[in-house]
Amino acid sequence: MPDEAATTAFATRLAAHLQPGMVVYLRGNLGAGKTTMVRALLQALGYTGRVKSPTYTLVERYEAGGLHLRHFDLYRFRDAEEWEGSGFRDEFDGQNVCLVEWPEQATGLLPAADISFTFEILQDGREVLLHAYSDAGQKCLNAL
C-alpha cells in the first residue's frame, strides 16, 4: 500500500468481510500505518465519529456496520496483571471484532489472531504482509 489512499481502498474491501469475533493483529513500526488502517476500516463501516489512537487508554470501543469493534494499542502495555485487572480478556468474547496494534506486547495473553497485517515502511511507500491463521481469516483474505 504505497499511500493513505491505497490503505483506505484496502480497508474498504476488508470491512465487507469482517465477521463478529475476529481477532486482527496489526504489526509494524511507529508511523507505519496501523492506526490509519483502523481509521479507514471504521469509516468504511460507516463510523462518522473521531477515531483516535488508544495509545494511553489502551482500548477504544466502536459500533459500526452492525459490528462491535475494539481497537487496542498495546505499545505502552507492560504487565500481565494489568491485563487481568483491566478486563481486556472479556473483550475477546467471540462477538467483538478486536483490532490489536502491538500484539507482541501481550504475548501469551491474547487469543490467537485470525488475520495479521505487518506494515513495513519502504523508501517509496509502504508494504503490508497479510497472513491468515484460521478458517475465518482465510475466508476473509480469500474474499479480498
N, C-alpha and C positions, 0 to 999 in steps of 0.2 A: 504494500500500500504506500505509494510514493508520497501521498499528501493527505490532508484532512478530508478533502472531497472523496478520495478513494476509500478512506476509513468509513465515512458516512454511508457511502453506497454499499459497502460490505455489511455494515451494521444493519442497514435496512433489509438486506436479504436474510441475514441471520435472525432478525426479530420475528420473521414469519414462521420460523421453525423451532423456536424455543418451546419447551414443554415444562409444565409445573414439576418442580422437584429437581431440575437440572442444576448441577454444580459446574461452574465455569471458572477455571483458573486463568488469570492474566499475569504473565510474567514479562519482565523487561526492566531496563534501567530507568531511572528518573527521567521524565520527559519523552519516553519512547512512544506514548500514545494510548496507554491503558485507560486512563480516565476519559480521554477523548472518545474511545470506543464505547465505553459505558454510556456517556452522554448521548452519543449518536444512536445507540441502541434504544435508550429510553425515549428519545424523541421519535424514533421510528415507530415505537409502540403507542405514541400519542401523548406522552407526558409533556406538559407545557410549562411546568414549573422550573425553578432553578435546580440544576444538577451540580452539586459541589463534591469535591473530593472529601471522603471521610477520614482524612489523614489524622485528625485529632479525636474525632468521635469514634473512629474505627468502623462504624457501620451507619449507613443511611438506608432508610426504608422507603420504597416507592410502590405505587399501584399504577399499572398502565397496561393497556391492551388485554385486560382480563387476567393479568398475572400479578402476583405479589413478588416483587424483586427486592433483594437485599444486596447492597453494594458495600463490600468490605474493603478496607485499605489497611493491611496489617503491617505496613512499613515500620511503624513505631511499636508494634506488639513485641513483647519480650518474655511473657510469663504465663506458664500453663495455669497457674492459679487464677490469673486474670481471666483466662478463657472460661474456666468453670464458674467464676463469680459473676461474669458478665451475662450469662445466659445465652451466649452465642451458639452453643450446641443446639439449643431449641430452635434456632432459626433454620437449621438444616433439617426440616421436618417432612421432606418428601412433597411439599406443596410449593414452598418458596423457590424461586429461581435465585440462586446465590452466585454472585459475580465477585470473585475474590482476587484482589490485587495483592501481590507479595505473599502467596500461599506458603512459600518456604519458611516464613517467619513462624508458622504454626504447624510445622511438620509433626505428624503423629497425632494431631488434634482434629484436623479437618477430615471430613469424609473424602473419599476418592473423587476426582473430577470426572465428569462425563466428557468434557472437552477442555483442552488448554490452548491458549494463544500465547506464543512467545514473540514479543516485539523486539526487533533489532533495528538500531539506527544505523543507516548506511550513509555514505557520502552524498548520495543523490536521492535520499528519501528514507523510507522505512520498509522493512520486510516483516511479515508475520508468518510464523510457522504454526500450522494447525495440527492438533493431534486429538483423536477420539479414543476414549478409554472404556466406553460402554456401548451397548447396543443403541441406546438413546442418542449418545453422542455421535455414533457413526451414522445413524439415520439423519441427524441434523446436518452433519458435514456433507453427506451424500446429496442432500437436497439443495445445497448451495451450488 
